[in-house]
């Protein structure tokens, strides 16, 4: 449920579906993807507010908080709702702390992950973005690109379809700011129809973020579950 960090989560270039998209203007899906990756590779750090909504069998759940990123691959998600939950990575090890369970998932990020789609939240890092567009076919969702979506900003909207149906999120829709080429929102659907939406706001690139922010401090009473996302087998 909370495993989208860093990995929103293919051989780079134009997929078959992208090749058949109509040449309505100079934009193409592959051009947008290149600019997304180029833009993010130039970012050293940022902080932002995040909101995650899930819909499953007509039941809705909401999570929110603040996240931090620092190159290379360091992330922290501090949850205000549910209060006390955390997702923290120093780039080598990912910790997922669920307070109500008193449990910590400790994932070694150096393991071979070729047989998994990876955590959806990894779209917040350059490596995560590269992996995302390798694992999914992508195309524009409509001919009109970019377009206004719910507010005054304009977005390129990409539909993603998992290349190999191996579990996790089979389909995604990415909303890419047409000026900054930042992914502001993503909607992901798994094979059972569960929909997860994550959106970012109040993005700050000037905040000074110390490396210590990405250290995970575990409670002595917490139960550790090693490699809950990907094992070595």
Buried (B, 14 or more C-beta within 10 A) or exposed (E): EBBBBBBBBBEEEBBEBBEEBEEEEEBBBBEBBBBBBEBBEEBEBBBBBBBBBBBBEEEEEEBBBBBBBBBEBBBBBBBEEBEEBBBBBBBEEBBBBBBEEEBBBBBBBEBEBEEBBBBBBBBBBBBBBBBBBEBBBBBBBEEEBBBEEEEEBBBBBBBBBBBEEEEBBBBBBBBBBBEBBBBBBBBBBBEEEBBBBBBBEEBEEEEEBEEEBBEBEEEEEBEEBEBBBBEEE
